[in-house]
């Protein structure tokens, strides 16, 4: 994945996460190692203890990067991309039709947010390309500076 595409991908996770009420700890386009191996960037979030997020929010966050970079989702894509554990776990018990319906609802929600927050995503991606890693407070400030609210 090209670096500019990676920056858009990770910026999208951060913007959607904040819009849905997640706490963004940091976002980076630097390679990171996790239990699944090396990832080419990441957006670390925390879930607020005073909120109930729901499946659509988990899926929207998980799919935000792919929603921006144009990848259409299928059940096979969802599993092969090793998306976020909570979203995978939450749909594992559902039948194929329901899983597909929920997946598509999450993808639609991510795209709605990204359409509304496009200037923030673009600005955040540009700063990521310059700085490579941003802390959560910096992400929130960049979004506020584009005239957008954060949850």
Protein Blocks (a to p, Z undefined) as FASTA:
>chain_A
ZZklmmmmmmmmmmmmmmnopacfbdcfbdcddfkbpaebdddddddfkbcebjmlmmmm
mmmmmmmnopacdfklmmmnopafklmmmmmmpcfklmmmmmmmmmmmmmmmmmmmmmmm
mmmmmmmmmnopacfklmmmmmmmnopacZZ
